[in-house]
Amino acid sequence: MVEYAEVDVAPTKELSWNERRDNFQFAVSLLDLALEHGGMSACYSAYWMVRLAAVALRYGGHVQALPQVLTPNGVAQLVLERLPLSRDEALAEAGRRRTEPEGGVDRVHIPGEDLSVGPSPLDQRFRSLADIESVLPALTWVAGGISDEWLASEVRSWLDLLPRLMDEAE
């Protein structure tokens, strides 16, 4: 459904600005509800907000009429707030991902293993790292529009770290 909401704000659709603004607001509400009801992780929801913010940037000055979260500063702040690990923790997890046999990309199900107990804390940390690796590249779409110096610096720091996180996975 989020994909349809994104299509409804695309520049290729012939809409008045008021209709487009309403569609942006609906998409933001949809993502908020999906997060609130457990339909998306915080990072995945933030990823979709970045996608919407990137589309919103195409409309130039009209962005001020949209929800704050769809501005480059607003969406950058949202992503930073939703990152589940610090930079140091993310680097440590990236290093562990390949070295610990009980987790990471080489993890396999062992026949007879009790899956009903849910994910282990280690599995959750690997998932947190995967969330970070999925949302960070999207920030490049809006990074050039971030006007707050602190936010721009934080985003650059995370984006500079991304190759090191990904290299650790290979």
C-alpha positions as CSV (number, residue, x, y, z in Angstrom):
1,M,0.0,0.0,0.0
2,V,2.9,2.3,0.7
3,E,4.0,1.9,-2.9
4,Y,0.6,3.2,-4.1
5,A,0.9,6.2,-1.8
6,E,4.3,7.0,-3.2
7,V,2.9,6.8,-6.8
8,D,0.1,9.2,-5.8
9,V,2.7,11.9,-5.0
10,A,4.8,11.4,-8.1
11,P,5.4,14.3,-10.5
12,T,4.1,12.2,-13.4
13,K,0.6,12.3,-11.9
14,E,-1.5,15.3,-13.0
15,L,-2.8,16.7,-9.7
16,S,-3.3,20.1,-8.2
17,W,-0.9,21.1,-5.5
18,N,-3.6,20.7,-2.9
19,E,-4.4,17.2,-4.0
20,R,-0.7,16.3,-4.1
21,R,-0.2,17.8,-0.6
22,D,-3.1,15.7,0.7
23,N,-1.5,12.6,-0.8
24,F,1.8,13.4,0.9
25,Q,0.0,13.8,4.2
26,F,-1.9,10.5,3.7
27,A,1.4,8.7,2.9
28,V,3.0,10.1,6.1
29,S,-0.1,9.0,8.1
30,L,0.1,5.5,6.5
31,L,3.7,5.1,7.5
32,D,3.0,6.3,11.0
33,L,0.2,3.8,11.4
34,A,2.3,1.0,10.0
35,L,5.0,1.7,12.5
36,E,2.5,2.2,15.4
37,H,0.8,-1.2,14.7
38,G,4.0,-3.2,14.1
39,G,3.6,-3.5,10.3
40,M,7.1,-2.0,9.7
41,S,10.3,-1.6,11.7
42,A,11.3,1.9,12.7
43,C,14.1,1.9,10.1
44,Y,12.0,0.6,7.3
45,S,9.3,3.2,8.0
46,A,12.1,5.9,8.0
47,Y,13.4,4.5,4.6
48,W,9.9,5.1,3.1
49,M,9.8,8.6,4.6
50,V,13.2,9.3,2.9
51,R,11.7,8.1,-0.4
52,L,8.8,10.5,0.0
53,A,11.0,13.3,1.1
54,A,13.1,12.8,-2.1
55,V,10.0,13.0,-4.2
56,A,9.0,16.1,-2.3
57,L,12.3,17.8,-3.1
58,R,11.3,17.8,-6.8
59,Y,8.6,20.3,-6.0
60,G,11.0,23.0,-4.7
61,G,9.4,25.8,-2.7
62,H,6.2,23.8,-2.1
63,V,8.0,21.6,0.4
64,Q,7.3,24.1,3.1
65,A,3.6,23.2,2.9
66,L,4.3,19.6,3.6
67,P,4.7,17.8,6.9
68,Q,8.1,18.7,8.5
69,V,9.2,15.1,8.3
70,L,9.3,15.4,4.5
71,T,11.9,18.2,4.5
72,P,15.5,17.1,4.3
73,N,16.2,18.3,7.9
74,G,13.1,16.6,9.2
75,V,13.7,13.2,7.5
76,A,17.4,13.3,8.4
77,Q,16.4,13.8,12.1
78,L,13.8,11.0,11.9
79,V,16.4,8.6,10.4
80,L,19.0,9.5,13.0
81,E,16.5,9.0,15.9
82,R,15.4,5.6,14.5
83,L,18.8,4.1,14.0
84,P,18.9,1.2,16.5
85,L,22.7,1.2,17.1
86,S,25.4,3.8,17.6
87,R,28.2,4.0,15.0
88,D,30.5,2.1,17.3
89,E,27.9,-0.6,17.9
90,A,27.2,-0.9,14.2
91,L,30.9,-1.4,13.4
92,A,31.2,-4.0,16.1
93,E,28.2,-5.9,14.8
94,A,29.5,-5.7,11.3
95,G,32.7,-7.3,12.5
96,R,30.8,-10.0,14.4
97,R,28.5,-10.8,11.6
98,R,31.1,-12.9,9.8
99,T,33.0,-14.2,12.7
100,E,30.3,-15.6,15.0
101,P,29.1,-19.0,13.7
102,E,25.7,-18.7,15.5
103,G,24.6,-15.6,13.7
104,G,25.0,-13.4,10.7
105,V,24.8,-14.0,7.0
106,D,26.1,-17.5,7.4
107,R,23.4,-18.4,9.9
108,V,21.6,-21.6,9.1
109,H,18.7,-23.4,10.9
110,I,19.8,-26.4,12.8
111,P,17.3,-29.3,12.5
112,G,15.5,-29.7,15.8
113,E,16.3,-26.1,16.9
114,D,13.4,-24.6,18.9
115,L,12.2,-21.7,16.8
116,S,9.3,-20.9,19.1
117,V,11.5,-19.1,21.5
118,G,11.9,-16.3,19.1
119,P,15.0,-14.5,17.9
120,S,18.0,-14.4,20.1
121,P,19.5,-11.1,21.2
122,L,22.3,-11.8,18.8
123,D,19.8,-12.2,15.9
124,Q,18.2,-8.9,16.9
125,R,21.5,-7.1,16.7
126,F,22.2,-8.5,13.3
127,R,18.7,-7.3,12.3
128,S,19.4,-3.9,13.7
129,L,22.6,-3.7,11.6
130,A,20.6,-4.8,8.5
131,D,18.1,-2.0,9.2
132,I,20.9,0.5,9.3
133,E,22.4,-0.8,6.1
134,S,19.0,-0.5,4.4
135,V,18.1,3.1,5.4
136,L,21.5,4.8,5.2
137,P,22.0,4.7,1.4
138,A,18.6,6.4,1.0
139,L,19.8,9.4,2.9
140,T,22.0,10.3,-0.1
141,W,18.8,11.3,-1.9
142,V,18.2,14.2,0.5
143,A,21.6,14.9,2.0
144,G,22.3,17.8,-0.3
145,G,19.2,19.6,1.0
146,I,20.0,19.4,4.7
147,S,20.5,22.9,6.0
148,D,21.2,22.2,9.7
149,E,25.0,21.9,10.1
150,W,24.8,19.4,12.9
151,L,22.4,17.2,11.1
152,A,24.4,17.4,7.9
153,S,27.5,16.4,9.8
154,E,25.8,13.5,11.5
155,V,24.4,12.2,8.2
156,R,27.9,12.6,6.5
157,S,29.4,10.6,9.4
158,W,27.0,7.8,9.0
159,L,27.3,7.8,5.2
160,D,31.1,7.7,5.5
161,L,30.8,4.7,7.8
162,L,28.5,2.7,5.4
163,P,31.3,1.3,3.2
164,R,33.0,0.0,6.3
165,L,29.8,-1.7,7.5
166,M,29.2,-3.3,4.1
167,D,32.8,-4.4,3.6
168,E,32.7,-6.2,6.9
169,A,29.8,-8.2,5.5
170,E,31.7,-9.5,2.5
